[in-house]
Amino acid sequence: MGNAVFYAACGTGFTFLMTVLGAAVVFILKKDLNPKIERAFMGFAAGVMLAASVWSLLIPAIEDAKAFSGPEWVPVAIGFAAGGVFLFLMDRIIIRWFDRMDGERRFFGMRRNTTLLLAAVALHNIPQGMATGLAFLMALHGSTRQVFAAAVVLALGIGIQNLPEGSAVALPIRRDGIDSRRAFFISAGAGILEPVFGIGIAALGRRAGAMMPWLLSFAAGAMLYVIAEELIPEATGKDNDRFGVFGVMIGFLIMMVLDVALG
């Protein structure tokens, strides 16, 4: 268990560091990013997460489900659905809470839309952290180099998409009139959930073995919900351009190549 916790801490520590580096863009850019570039970043994040959900979460969950006494699809399907429902309910609770606020009120200086964006990113950091912790836990319980490589690829892919994501959160916070230093710490703070949940799930050790297909598919379902609800709509936008679409394709391609080449 100790090794799994250590590697999970390293993996999620890397993804958190990438979030911090992305948030640090507020100290460099004095103006907001071009909307087309922002959409490309969000599309790239969606593509990376989509590929990670398939190759690093669902496929291992299906393999682990072969040891299930009942039909193999049951734990994967239920876990996947539960992950999506969980994120949906959390999303509804947050929206309802802010709907009760007057339009002029702010949360730590942020407008309602900015706060919802921050909350959505913080929420989807939970399944990302779980996914990374589970991947390293599975790798330590496995016996092949490919399984460990898949865990490294997952952490790498999530870290890659956290870089533009950190800036995509920090810049709107600064746009609300918050100084760069506070915008940086607020945005970076949302990423702390990844190591918290990643290390926590790895600490379960062998007790998580039987739960592995359920947990992996749960994380995949939660990530797919975020992709469909938040990232792809933000990437496509209202303008008739394809920057976000190409971002999705490139992000998916890079993550797919990494998974196939190393895993």
DAFEN-V928362 format. One record per helix or strand of 2 or more residues. SS is the DSSP state (H for helix, E for strand). FROM is the first residue (numbers start at 1). TO is the last residue. If there is no record, write none. Layout:
# DAFEN-V928362
SS,FROM,TO / SS,FROM,TO
This chain:
# DAFEN-V928362
H,2,27 / H,35,67 / H,73,99 / H,112,141 / H,145,175 / H,180,190 / H,192,202 / H,205,208 / H,212,236 / H,243,262
